[in-house]
Amino acid sequence: MTKTAFQTATPPRPERHPVSDTRHGVTRADEFAWMRADNWQDVFRDPALLDTKIRAHLEAENAYQEKLMADTAGLQKTLFQEMKARIKEDDSSVPMKDGPFAYGSSFKLGGEQPRYFRLPREGGEEQILLDGDAEAEGKAYFRLGGIDHSSDHKRLLWAFDDRGSEFFSLRVRDLASGADLADQIGDTGGSGVWNADNDGFFYTRLDANHRPSKVLFHKIGDNPANDRLVYEEADPGFFMDVGGTRANDWILIGINDHETSEYRLLKASEPHAEPKLVAPREIGLQYDLEEGGDIFFILTNEGGAKDFKIMTAPAGDPVRANWKELVPHQPGRLILSVIGFKNYLVRLERLEGLPRIVVRDRASGHEHTISFDEEAFSLGLSGSYEYDTDVMRFSYSSMTTPAQVFDYNMKTRERELLKTQEVPSGHDASHYVTRRLMASAPDGESVPVSLLYHRDTVLDGSAPCLLYGYGSYGIAIPASFNTNCLSLVDRGFVYAIAHVRGGKDKGYAWYDEGKRTKKENTFKDFIAVAQHLVAEGYTSHDRIVAQGGSAGGMLMGAVANMAPDAFGGIIAEVPFVDVLTTMLDETLPLTPPEWPEWGNPITSVEDYRTIAAYSPYDNVAPHNYPPILAVAGLTDPRVTYWEPAKWVARLRERKSGDNPVLFKINMESGHAGASGRFSRLEEIAFSYAFALKITGKSDATPLA
């Protein structure tokens, strides 16, 4: 099928001001380094402070992509309306019980932001606690952060970001009057946790480089400038967060990078006590604490337990010397998370590539597994607000089955279906086919692939394919229900997820085999999946549109360099493409904590060479690249805007052929894109319109 052509337009031609950098005897020149604003920290707080020259270039990029995509304006509106029609506009979560109330969230018709409500435990009139649409009124960007009601149910601690830069402000609302107290704290990590008396809360403060470096305690009514410093982390290479337990007896300070963790804790009733160290950080040792009354459950890889095991320790003295094994390590069974209850321990684990929930009776030690019928599916543990209960909540979906929410009685083993995701425009699962394939990587590894396509799609190699990948930080991509992709599937696309190395889709070893010196496996796996889909007749190389975001956007840049002929198009969203430069800059928000994932090229020659060999920006070559779309946000602290801006400029300068490179940058958002649920759909519709355009399917009529 003939692909749709782009109209002729002249792309922006940014100035070139080469800046040299020499490390380990290697000199690199960056002709577009000027796109990084010197005052980038200030721009995160106020986008209006962006240098006028940089702003003019970014606006020229937007004008260019708007011109090339102008003929898809109608298609974008159609896609948006389709996706919106699949969303229940006045949707509501199933309220979760806590003491005298049940708490939940909902949307109103046409609403962009969620509302948070409560009602009496056994039903009754709703009380709106926080209306996100009202709070967002008049703001170009607005995103709610963590929301936590106090255990006496009198106050609500809530956070918001109105820049997209993830500098959250914390507020406290009196639930009797509905008014916010005078207390407001800025530059926080986006959540807080109440002390036992509910007269104050703990939170993390971000430093100038956007790192959570301090845990503080705020007493309601006090001047935040006088908040007590509970703990300060001196090592910029570690993330930090603060949380609590459902029994409201402990405050947990979690400190971690991608391979090492450490906890400090104090009683929630003693906010002025010094936090006690559980087990000191030891490179490679990971552990998490979960409440268990007079004990802590400890999920850890201690002693070489690569796929993790569960241990216990007395709550009063949980130091490492007191850890005792409860659930032993079983190679190939990756324990993902645990939730403790008074009488039960629940764990979510992955075995043979599929998730499962296991319930353990704490008194007898007997375990049972909650079973499911489909061969590929996604599970999520919602747990409970309450600790002393027999009922816990979980969610289930598959690529053809809309999300379902269940309450499960751990004692009687009865499950109650509380809600099935409603698709107002209609959804008939029998119209779709989902499959699980295995592609062979160059080294012989089998790479799982999840597929979704319409039952009437002809599989003779002519079908276009959207191939999604991520492959970093151990994040597994679930085979879950996605209403948005149906707009492509209904137009004859095969929608595929490549479960490449770098995630934990096949256990922790799957993650280890796709990081640092083995990062290239991630890219080779993805290319192998594309080749397998072609060999099996699902699509052809010039019909495959590859898509990935953030670290998945880095994957897009790498495979575009390594195998440009394997793809008919690339969609790279908030793409981490200037990996070497970023990992060489310890002032950037995420660089020091990211060294365990990518390597530290500042101190290690080997890490420098490894990253230099695949970093997309450093490896742009005179290839005939397929059409490429890059999407970014100006105030993104995770993948800074200048990475994709520079990448796009270099691609245009060095590539051969006439295929366009488009750059769409949201000048009022950050890493997560547009903040409202419908505004986000507009961004997805734009990317999908690009995929349809380059595969010649812009005018395709959805299959019945």
C-alpha positions as CSV (number, residue, x, y, z in Angstrom):
1,M,0.0,0.0,0.0
2,T,1.3,3.4,-0.9
3,K,2.4,5.5,2.1
4,T,1.1,9.0,2.6
5,A,3.6,11.7,1.6
6,F,4.5,14.7,3.7
7,Q,4.1,18.0,2.1
8,T,7.3,20.0,1.4
9,A,8.4,22.3,4.2
10,T,11.7,23.6,5.3
11,P,12.7,22.3,8.8
12,P,14.3,24.6,11.3
13,R,18.0,25.1,10.8
14,P,19.5,25.8,14.2
15,E,22.9,27.5,14.5
16,R,26.0,25.3,15.2
17,H,28.3,26.3,18.0
18,P,30.6,23.2,18.6
19,V,31.6,22.7,22.2
20,S,34.4,20.1,22.8
21,D,34.6,17.7,25.8
22,T,37.5,15.4,26.4
23,R,37.2,12.4,28.7
24,H,39.5,9.4,29.0
25,G,41.5,10.6,26.0
26,V,38.4,10.9,23.8
27,T,37.2,14.2,22.5
28,R,33.6,14.8,21.4
29,A,32.1,17.8,19.8
30,D,28.5,18.9,20.4
31,E,27.4,21.5,17.9
32,F,24.0,22.0,19.6
33,A,25.0,22.2,23.2
34,W,23.7,25.8,23.3
35,M,20.1,24.4,23.4
36,R,20.6,23.6,27.0
37,A,19.6,26.7,29.0
38,D,22.1,27.9,31.5
39,N,19.2,28.6,33.9
40,W,17.5,25.3,33.4
41,Q,16.7,25.0,37.1
42,D,14.8,28.3,37.0
43,V,13.0,27.3,33.8
44,F,11.6,24.2,35.6
45,R,10.0,26.6,38.1
46,D,9.0,29.3,35.5
47,P,9.0,28.4,31.8
48,A,8.8,32.1,31.0
49,L,12.5,32.4,31.9
50,L,13.6,30.3,29.0
51,D,16.2,32.1,26.8
52,T,14.4,33.8,23.9
53,K,16.8,32.2,21.3
54,I,16.1,28.7,22.6
55,R,12.3,29.4,22.8
56,A,12.3,30.7,19.2
57,H,13.9,27.5,18.0
58,L,11.5,25.2,19.9
59,E,8.5,27.2,18.6
60,A,9.9,26.9,15.1
61,E,10.0,23.1,15.6
62,N,6.4,23.1,16.6
63,A,5.4,25.2,13.6
64,Y,7.3,22.8,11.3
65,Q,5.6,19.6,12.7
66,E,2.2,21.4,12.6
67,K,2.7,22.1,8.9
68,L,3.7,18.5,8.1
69,M,0.8,17.1,10.2
70,A,-1.8,19.6,9.1
71,D,-3.5,17.1,6.8
72,T,-4.1,14.8,9.8
73,A,-6.1,17.4,11.8
74,G,-9.4,15.7,11.0
75,L,-7.9,12.3,11.7
76,Q,-6.6,13.5,15.0
77,K,-10.1,14.7,16.0
78,T,-11.6,11.4,15.0
79,L,-9.0,9.4,16.9
80,F,-9.5,11.6,20.0
81,Q,-13.3,11.2,19.8
82,E,-12.9,7.4,19.5
83,M,-10.6,7.2,22.5
84,K,-12.7,9.5,24.5
85,A,-15.9,7.5,23.7
86,R,-14.2,4.5,25.2
87,I,-13.8,6.3,28.6
88,K,-16.7,6.4,31.0
89,E,-16.6,10.2,31.6
90,D,-18.2,10.1,35.0
91,D,-16.2,7.0,36.0
92,S,-15.6,6.3,39.7
93,S,-13.4,3.9,41.6
94,V,-14.8,1.4,44.0
95,P,-14.6,3.1,47.4
96,M,-12.1,1.4,49.8
97,K,-13.2,1.0,53.5
98,D,-11.3,2.6,56.3
99,G,-12.8,2.9,59.7
100,P,-16.2,4.7,59.6
101,F,-15.7,5.7,55.9
102,A,-15.0,4.4,52.5
103,Y,-12.7,6.6,50.3
104,G,-12.6,6.8,46.5
105,S,-12.0,8.9,43.4
106,S,-14.2,9.9,40.5
107,F,-14.5,12.1,37.4
108,K,-17.4,14.4,36.5
109,L,-18.7,14.6,32.9
110,G,-16.1,16.5,30.9
111,G,-13.8,16.7,33.8
112,E,-10.0,16.5,33.2
113,Q,-8.9,16.0,36.8
114,P,-10.1,13.5,39.5
115,R,-12.2,14.3,42.5
116,Y,-11.6,12.6,45.8
117,F,-14.6,11.6,47.9
118,R,-15.7,9.6,50.9
119,L,-19.0,8.2,52.1
120,P,-20.2,6.3,55.1
121,R,-18.6,2.8,55.3
122,E,-21.8,1.0,54.5
123,G,-23.0,3.5,51.9
124,G,-24.7,6.9,51.9
125,E,-24.1,10.4,50.6
126,E,-20.8,11.3,49.1
127,Q,-18.7,14.1,50.5
128,I,-16.3,15.6,47.9
129,L,-13.0,16.1,49.7
130,L,-11.0,17.6,46.8
131,D,-12.1,18.6,43.3
132,G,-9.1,18.5,41.0
133,D,-10.9,20.5,38.2
134,A,-11.6,23.3,40.7
135,E,-8.0,23.4,41.8
136,A,-6.8,23.3,38.2
137,E,-9.0,26.2,37.1
138,G,-7.0,28.9,35.3
139,K,-3.8,26.9,35.2
140,A,-2.1,25.8,31.9
141,Y,-0.8,22.7,33.7
142,F,-2.0,21.0,36.8
143,R,-1.3,17.6,38.3
144,L,-2.3,16.2,41.6
145,G,0.3,14.3,43.6
146,G,-0.1,12.1,46.7
147,I,-3.3,12.4,48.8
148,D,-3.5,11.0,52.3
149,H,-6.3,11.3,54.8
150,S,-5.4,11.4,58.5
151,S,-6.2,8.3,60.6
152,D,-8.8,10.4,62.6
153,H,-10.4,11.3,59.3
154,K,-10.4,15.0,60.1
155,R,-7.7,16.3,57.6
156,L,-6.5,15.6,54.1
157,L,-2.8,16.1,53.1
158,W,-2.6,16.7,49.3
159,A,0.0,17.8,46.8
160,F,0.0,19.5,43.4
161,D,2.3,20.5,40.6
162,D,1.3,23.4,38.4
163,R,4.4,23.6,36.3
164,G,5.1,20.1,35.1
165,S,8.5,20.2,36.7
166,E,7.5,17.9,39.6
167,F,8.3,20.4,42.3
168,F,5.1,19.6,44.3
169,S,3.5,21.9,46.9
170,L,1.8,20.3,49.9
171,R,-1.5,21.6,51.4
172,V,-3.6,20.5,54.4
173,R,-7.4,20.5,54.2
174,D,-9.8,20.6,57.1
175,L,-12.5,18.1,56.1
176,A,-15.2,19.5,58.3
177,S,-15.1,23.0,56.7
178,G,-13.6,22.0,53.3
179,A,-11.0,24.8,53.7
180,D,-7.3,24.6,53.3
181,L,-5.2,25.6,56.3
182,A,-2.5,28.2,56.0
183,D,0.1,25.5,55.9
184,Q,1.7,25.3,52.4
185,I,5.1,23.8,51.7
186,G,6.8,24.0,48.3
187,D,9.6,22.1,46.6
188,T,8.5,18.7,47.9
189,G,8.6,15.2,46.5
190,G,4.8,15.1,46.0
191,S,3.5,13.3,49.1
192,G,3.6,13.1,52.9
193,V,2.7,10.9,55.7
194,W,0.9,11.7,59.0
195,N,2.3,11.1,62.4
196,A,0.2,9.1,64.9
197,D,-1.4,12.1,66.5
198,N,-2.4,13.6,63.2
199,D,-1.1,17.0,64.2
200,G,1.8,16.9,61.7
201,F,3.4,15.1,58.8
202,F,6.7,13.9,57.3
203,Y,7.7,14.9,53.8
204,T,10.7,15.1,51.5
205,R,12.3,18.4,50.3
206,L,13.9,18.6,46.9
207,D,17.2,20.4,46.5
208,A,18.1,22.9,43.7
209,N,19.0,19.9,41.5
210,H,15.6,18.3,42.0
211,R,16.8,15.6,44.4
212,P,14.9,14.5,47.5
213,S,17.8,15.2,50.0
214,K,15.9,15.9,53.2
215,V,13.1,14.4,55.3
216,L,11.4,17.0,57.5
217,F,8.5,17.0,60.0
218,H,6.0,19.8,59.9
219,K,3.7,20.5,62.9
220,I,0.4,21.9,61.8
221,G,0.3,25.7,62.3
222,D,4.1,26.1,62.5
223,N,6.2,28.1,60.1
224,P,7.6,25.6,57.5
225,A,10.9,27.4,57.8
226,N,11.2,25.9,61.3
227,D,10.3,22.3,60.3
228,R,12.4,19.7,62.0
229,L,15.1,18.0,60.0
230,V,14.6,14.3,60.5
231,Y,17.2,13.0,58.1
232,E,19.4,14.4,55.4
233,E,21.0,12.2,52.7
234,A,24.4,13.4,51.7
235,D,24.9,11.0,48.8
236,P,23.4,12.5,45.6
237,G,23.4,9.1,44.1
238,F,20.4,7.9,46.2
239,F,16.7,8.5,45.9
240,M,14.8,9.0,49.1
241,D,11.1,8.8,50.1
242,V,9.1,8.6,53.3
243,G,6.1,6.5,54.0
244,G,4.0,4.9,56.8
245,T,2.2,1.8,57.7
246,R,-1.6,1.2,57.7
247,A,-1.6,0.5,61.4
248,N,-0.1,4.0,61.7
249,D,2.7,2.8,64.0
250,W,5.9,3.4,62.0
251,I,7.4,6.0,59.7
252,L,9.7,4.5,57.1
253,I,12.5,6.4,55.3
254,G,13.5,4.5,52.2
255,I,16.8,5.3,50.6
256,N,17.8,3.5,47.3
257,D,19.4,3.6,43.9
258,H,18.8,0.9,41.3
259,E,20.8,-1.8,43.1
260,T,21.2,-0.9,46.7
261,S,18.7,0.1,49.5
262,E,18.6,1.2,53.1
263,Y,15.8,1.9,55.6
264,R,15.6,4.1,58.6
265,L,12.5,4.1,60.8
266,L,11.0,5.8,63.8
267,K,7.7,5.4,65.6
268,A,4.9,7.5,64.2
269,S,4.0,8.5,67.8
270,E,7.5,9.9,68.3
271,P,8.1,12.4,65.5
272,H,11.0,14.0,67.3
273,A,12.9,10.8,67.8
274,E,16.0,10.0,65.8
275,P,15.4,7.4,63.0
276,K,17.1,4.1,63.5
277,L,19.1,2.3,60.8
278,V,17.7,-1.2,59.9
279,A,20.6,-2.5,57.7
280,P,23.3,-0.2,56.3
281,R,23.6,0.2,52.6
282,E,25.8,-2.5,51.0
283,I,26.3,-2.4,47.2
284,G,23.9,-4.9,45.7
285,L,21.9,-5.5,48.8
286,Q,18.2,-4.7,48.3
287,Y,15.4,-4.9,50.9
288,D,11.9,-3.5,51.5
289,L,10.0,-3.4,54.8
290,E,6.4,-4.3,55.2
291,E,4.4,-4.1,58.4
292,G,3.4,-7.2,60.3
293,G,2.4,-6.1,63.8
294,D,5.1,-7.2,66.1
295,I,7.4,-8.1,63.2
296,F,8.5,-6.6,59.8
297,F,8.3,-8.7,56.7
298,I,11.5,-8.1,54.7
299,L,11.5,-8.7,50.9
300,T,15.2,-9.0,50.0
301,N,17.9,-10.4,47.7
302,E,20.2,-11.0,50.7
303,G,22.5,-14.0,50.4
304,G,22.3,-14.2,46.6
305,A,18.5,-14.5,46.4
306,K,18.4,-12.9,42.9
307,D,14.7,-13.4,42.5
308,F,14.1,-12.4,46.2
309,K,12.9,-14.1,49.3
310,I,10.9,-13.0,52.3
311,M,12.4,-12.8,55.8
312,T,11.0,-11.5,59.1
313,A,12.5,-9.5,62.0
314,P,11.1,-8.2,65.3
315,A,9.6,-4.7,64.8
316,G,11.5,-3.4,67.8
317,D,14.9,-4.5,66.6
318,P,14.8,-5.3,62.8
319,V,18.6,-5.2,62.3
320,R,20.0,-7.6,59.8
321,A,21.4,-9.9,62.4
322,N,17.8,-10.6,63.5
323,W,16.4,-11.5,60.0
324,K,14.9,-15.0,59.7
325,E,13.8,-16.7,56.5
326,L,10.1,-17.2,55.9
327,V,9.7,-17.7,52.2
328,P,12.9,-19.1,50.6
329,H,14.4,-18.0,47.3
330,Q,13.2,-20.0,44.3
331,P,15.2,-19.3,41.1
332,G,12.8,-18.2,38.3
333,R,10.1,-17.1,40.7
334,L,10.4,-13.3,41.1
335,I,8.7,-11.9,44.2
336,L,7.5,-8.4,43.2
337,S,5.8,-7.1,46.3
338,V,4.3,-8.1,49.6
339,I,1.4,-6.8,51.7
340,G,1.1,-7.7,55.4
341,F,-2.2,-8.2,57.2
342,K,-2.9,-9.2,60.8
343,N,-3.6,-12.8,59.8
344,Y,-2.2,-13.1,56.3
345,L,0.8,-12.3,54.1
346,V,0.0,-11.6,50.4
347,R,2.7,-11.6,47.7
348,L,2.6,-10.7,44.0
349,E,5.1,-12.8,42.1
350,R,6.0,-13.7,38.5
351,L,6.5,-17.3,37.5
352,E,7.2,-18.4,33.9
353,G,6.5,-14.8,32.7
354,L,3.1,-14.5,34.2
355,P,2.0,-12.8,37.5
356,R,0.2,-14.6,40.3
357,I,-1.1,-13.7,43.8
358,V,-0.2,-16.0,46.7
359,V,-1.9,-15.8,50.1
360,R,-0.2,-17.2,53.2
361,D,-2.0,-17.9,56.5
362,R,0.4,-16.4,59.1
363,A,-0.6,-18.9,61.8
364,S,-0.4,-22.1,59.9
365,G,2.0,-21.1,57.1
366,H,-0.4,-22.7,54.5
367,E,-0.4,-20.9,51.1
368,H,-2.9,-20.8,48.3
369,T,-2.8,-19.2,44.8
370,I,-5.6,-17.1,43.3
371,S,-6.1,-18.7,39.8
372,F,-7.0,-17.3,36.5
373,D,-8.0,-18.8,33.1
374,E,-6.4,-16.7,30.4
375,E,-2.9,-17.6,29.1
376,A,-1.7,-14.0,29.3
377,F,-2.9,-11.3,31.7
378,S,-2.0,-8.5,34.1
379,L,-2.5,-8.4,37.9
380,G,-2.3,-5.5,40.4
381,L,-2.4,-5.5,44.2
382,S,-4.5,-2.7,45.7
383,G,-4.3,-4.1,49.1
384,S,-6.4,-2.4,51.8
385,Y,-6.5,0.7,53.9
386,E,-7.0,-1.6,56.9
387,Y,-4.5,-3.9,58.5
388,D,-6.9,-6.1,60.6
389,T,-9.1,-7.5,57.8
390,D,-9.7,-10.7,55.9
391,V,-10.5,-8.8,52.7
392,M,-7.9,-7.4,50.2
393,R,-8.4,-5.9,46.7
394,F,-6.7,-6.7,43.4
395,S,-7.2,-5.9,39.7
396,Y,-7.1,-8.1,36.6
397,S,-7.1,-7.5,32.9
398,S,-5.7,-8.9,29.6
399,M,-5.2,-7.4,26.2
400,T,-8.8,-8.3,25.3
401,T,-10.4,-8.2,28.8
402,P,-11.3,-4.8,30.3
403,A,-9.9,-4.2,33.8
404,Q,-11.8,-5.8,36.6
405,V,-11.6,-5.0,40.3
406,F,-12.2,-7.8,42.9
407,D,-12.4,-7.9,46.7
408,Y,-11.0,-11.2,47.8
409,N,-11.8,-12.8,51.2
410,M,-8.5,-14.5,52.2
411,K,-10.3,-16.7,54.8
412,T,-13.2,-18.0,52.7
413,R,-11.3,-17.7,49.4
414,E,-14.3,-16.0,47.8
415,R,-13.8,-13.3,45.3
416,E,-16.3,-10.6,44.6
417,L,-16.3,-8.7,41.3
418,L,-16.8,-5.1,42.2
419,K,-16.3,-3.4,38.9
420,T,-15.6,-4.1,35.2
421,Q,-14.1,-1.3,33.2
422,E,-16.9,0.1,31.1
423,V,-16.3,0.9,27.5
424,P,-19.3,3.2,26.7
425,S,-18.8,3.0,22.9
426,G,-18.9,-0.8,23.2
427,H,-16.3,-3.6,23.3
428,D,-16.7,-7.2,22.1
429,A,-13.7,-9.2,23.1
430,S,-14.6,-11.9,20.5
431,H,-13.6,-9.4,17.8
432,Y,-10.0,-9.5,18.9
433,V,-7.2,-12.0,19.1
434,T,-4.3,-11.9,21.6
435,R,-1.3,-14.1,21.3
436,R,2.0,-14.7,23.1
437,L,5.0,-15.4,20.8
438,M,8.7,-16.0,21.4
439,A,11.3,-14.4,19.2
440,S,14.8,-15.7,19.1
441,A,17.5,-13.1,20.0
442,P,21.0,-13.3,18.3
443,D,22.4,-15.1,21.4
444,G,19.6,-17.6,21.4
445,E,17.4,-16.1,24.2
446,S,13.7,-16.3,23.7
447,V,12.1,-12.9,23.9
448,P,8.4,-12.8,24.8
449,V,6.0,-10.8,22.5
450,S,2.4,-9.9,23.3
451,L,0.1,-9.4,20.3
452,L,-3.3,-7.9,19.8
453,Y,-5.1,-7.7,16.5
454,H,-8.6,-7.7,15.0
455,R,-9.9,-11.1,14.1
456,D,-10.5,-9.8,10.5
457,T,-7.0,-8.5,10.0
458,V,-5.3,-10.4,7.1
459,L,-1.9,-11.7,8.3
460,D,-0.1,-12.0,5.0
461,G,2.6,-9.4,5.8
462,S,0.6,-6.5,4.7
463,A,-0.7,-5.4,8.0
464,P,1.0,-2.4,9.7
465,C,2.3,-2.9,13.2
466,L,2.9,-0.7,16.2
467,L,5.7,-2.3,18.1
468,Y,6.1,-1.0,21.7
469,G,9.2,-1.4,23.8
470,Y,10.8,-0.2,27.1
471,G,13.4,-2.4,28.6
472,S,15.0,-0.5,31.5
473,Y,15.0,-0.3,35.3
474,G,13.6,-3.8,35.7
475,I,10.1,-2.5,34.6
476,A,8.0,-5.2,33.1
477,I,5.3,-4.1,30.6
478,P,2.1,-5.9,31.4
479,A,-0.2,-7.5,28.9
480,S,-3.1,-5.4,30.1
481,F,-6.2,-3.8,28.5
482,N,-5.6,-0.6,26.6
483,T,-8.6,1.1,25.0
484,N,-6.5,3.6,23.1
485,C,-4.6,1.1,21.0
486,L,-8.0,-0.2,19.7
487,S,-8.1,2.8,17.3
488,L,-5.1,1.4,15.6
489,V,-6.1,-2.3,15.9
490,D,-9.6,-1.5,14.4
491,R,-7.8,0.0,11.4
492,G,-5.9,-3.2,10.7
493,F,-2.8,-2.7,12.9
494,V,-1.1,-5.4,14.8
495,Y,-0.3,-4.0,18.2
496,A,2.7,-5.7,19.7
497,I,4.7,-5.4,23.0
498,A,8.3,-6.6,23.0
499,H,9.2,-7.8,26.5
500,V,12.9,-7.1,26.0
501,R,15.8,-7.6,28.4
502,G,16.2,-4.7,30.8
503,G,12.8,-5.4,32.3
504,K,11.9,-8.2,34.7
505,D,9.4,-9.9,32.4
506,K,11.3,-13.2,32.8
507,G,12.8,-12.7,36.3
508,Y,15.5,-10.6,37.8
509,A,18.2,-12.1,35.5
510,W,16.2,-10.6,32.6
511,Y,16.9,-7.2,34.1
512,D,20.6,-7.9,34.7
513,E,21.1,-9.1,31.1
514,G,19.8,-5.7,29.8
515,K,21.7,-3.1,31.8
516,R,25.2,-1.5,31.9
517,T,27.7,-3.5,29.9
518,K,24.9,-5.7,28.6
519,K,22.6,-2.9,27.6
520,E,23.0,-3.7,23.9
521,N,20.9,-6.9,24.5
522,T,17.8,-4.6,24.9
523,F,18.3,-3.2,21.4
524,K,19.1,-6.5,19.8
525,D,16.0,-8.1,21.4
526,F,13.8,-5.4,20.0
527,I,15.2,-5.8,16.5
528,A,14.8,-9.5,16.8
529,V,11.2,-9.1,17.7
530,A,10.7,-7.0,14.6
531,Q,12.4,-9.6,12.4
532,H,10.3,-12.4,14.0
533,L,7.0,-10.6,13.3
534,V,8.0,-10.2,9.7
535,A,9.2,-13.8,9.4
536,E,5.9,-15.0,10.8
537,G,3.8,-13.0,8.3
538,Y,2.3,-10.5,10.8
539,T,3.8,-7.5,9.1
540,S,6.7,-6.3,7.0
541,H,9.6,-4.1,8.0
542,D,8.4,-1.0,6.2
543,R,5.1,-1.4,8.0
544,I,6.5,-1.5,11.5
545,V,6.2,1.7,13.6
546,A,8.4,1.4,16.7
547,Q,7.3,3.3,19.8
548,G,8.8,3.9,23.2
549,G,9.0,6.6,25.8
550,S,11.7,7.9,28.2
551,A,14.2,5.1,28.5
552,G,12.1,3.4,25.9
553,G,12.7,6.5,23.8
554,M,16.4,5.8,24.1
555,L,15.6,2.3,22.8
556,M,14.0,4.0,19.8
557,G,17.1,6.1,19.1
558,A,19.4,3.1,19.4
559,V,17.5,0.8,17.1
560,A,17.1,3.6,14.6
561,N,20.9,3.8,14.4
562,M,21.5,0.0,14.5
563,A,18.8,-1.1,12.1
564,P,17.0,1.8,10.3
565,D,15.8,-0.5,7.6
566,A,13.9,-2.7,10.1
567,F,11.3,0.0,10.7
568,G,8.9,2.0,8.7
569,G,8.7,4.7,11.4
570,I,9.8,5.7,14.9
571,I,7.9,7.4,17.6
572,A,10.1,8.5,20.5
573,E,8.3,10.1,23.4
574,V,10.3,12.1,26.0
575,P,13.3,10.2,24.7
576,F,16.5,9.8,26.7
577,V,18.8,10.0,23.7
578,D,21.8,12.0,24.9
579,V,22.8,9.3,27.3
580,L,26.6,9.9,27.5
581,T,26.4,13.7,28.0
582,T,23.7,13.3,30.7
583,M,25.6,10.6,32.5
584,L,28.7,12.8,32.5
585,D,26.8,15.7,34.1
586,E,26.4,15.1,37.9
587,T,24.4,18.3,38.3
588,L,21.4,17.0,36.5
589,P,18.5,15.7,38.7
590,L,18.8,12.0,38.0
591,T,22.4,11.5,36.9
592,P,24.1,10.2,40.1
593,P,21.1,7.9,41.1
594,E,21.2,6.5,37.5
595,W,24.8,5.4,37.5
596,P,24.0,1.9,38.8
597,E,21.6,1.5,35.8
598,W,23.8,2.9,33.0
599,G,27.3,3.1,34.5
600,N,29.4,6.1,35.5
601,P,31.4,7.3,32.5
602,I,33.1,10.0,34.7
603,T,35.1,7.5,36.6
604,S,35.0,4.4,34.4
605,V,36.7,4.1,31.0
606,E,34.7,0.9,30.4
607,D,31.4,2.6,31.2
608,Y,32.3,5.5,29.0
609,R,33.0,3.3,26.0
610,T,29.9,1.1,26.6
611,I,27.6,4.1,26.7
612,A,29.4,5.9,23.8
613,A,28.8,2.8,21.7
614,Y,25.0,3.0,21.8
615,S,24.1,6.6,23.0
616,P,21.6,7.6,20.2
617,Y,22.9,11.2,19.9
618,D,26.5,10.1,19.6
619,N,25.8,7.5,17.0
620,V,23.6,9.4,14.5
621,A,25.0,8.4,11.1
622,P,24.4,9.1,7.4
623,H,21.6,6.5,7.3
624,N,18.4,6.7,5.4
625,Y,16.3,6.8,8.6
626,P,12.6,6.1,8.5
627,P,10.2,9.0,9.4
628,I,10.8,9.9,13.1
629,L,8.5,11.7,15.5
630,A,10.0,13.0,18.8
631,V,7.7,14.3,21.6
632,A,8.9,16.2,24.7
633,G,7.9,18.6,27.5
634,L,9.8,21.8,28.3
635,T,9.7,21.4,32.1
636,D,10.6,17.7,32.2
637,P,13.2,17.1,35.0
638,R,13.7,13.5,34.0
639,V,14.5,13.8,30.3
640,T,15.4,17.4,29.8
641,Y,14.0,19.1,26.7
642,W,17.4,19.7,25.1
643,E,18.1,16.0,24.6
644,P,15.4,15.4,21.9
645,A,15.9,19.0,20.6
646,K,19.6,18.2,19.9
647,W,18.9,14.7,18.6
648,V,16.4,15.9,16.1
649,A,18.8,18.7,14.9
650,R,21.6,16.2,14.4
651,L,19.4,13.7,12.7
652,R,18.4,16.2,10.1
653,E,21.9,17.3,9.5
654,R,23.5,13.9,9.1
655,K,20.9,11.6,7.7
656,S,20.4,10.7,4.0
657,G,17.1,10.4,2.2
658,D,14.0,12.6,2.3
659,N,12.1,11.1,5.3
660,P,11.1,13.8,7.8
661,V,12.1,14.2,11.4
662,L,9.4,15.9,13.5
663,F,9.7,17.4,16.9
664,K,6.6,18.2,19.0
665,I,7.3,19.9,22.3
666,N,4.7,20.8,24.9
667,M,5.8,24.2,26.2
668,E,3.6,23.9,29.3
669,S,4.3,20.3,30.6
670,G,6.9,17.9,31.7
671,H,7.7,14.2,31.6
672,A,4.2,13.0,31.9
673,G,2.9,15.1,29.0
674,A,-0.4,17.0,29.3
675,S,-1.9,16.8,32.7
676,G,-5.6,16.3,32.0
677,R,-7.1,12.9,31.0
678,F,-8.5,14.3,27.8
679,S,-5.6,16.5,27.0
680,R,-3.4,13.4,27.2
681,L,-5.7,11.7,24.7
682,E,-5.0,14.5,22.3
683,E,-1.3,13.8,22.5
684,I,-1.9,10.1,21.9
685,A,-4.1,10.9,18.9
686,F,-1.3,12.9,17.4
687,S,1.2,10.0,17.7
688,Y,-1.3,7.6,16.3
689,A,-2.1,9.9,13.4
690,F,1.6,10.0,12.6
691,A,1.7,6.1,12.7
692,L,-1.4,5.9,10.4
693,K,0.0,8.6,8.0
694,I,3.4,7.0,7.5
695,T,1.8,3.6,6.9
696,G,-0.7,4.9,4.4
697,K,-3.7,4.2,6.7
698,S,-4.9,7.8,7.3
699,D,-8.1,7.1,5.4
700,A,-8.6,3.6,6.7
701,T,-12.2,2.7,7.8
702,P,-12.3,0.9,11.2
703,L,-13.1,-2.7,10.9
704,A,-16.6,-3.6,12.0
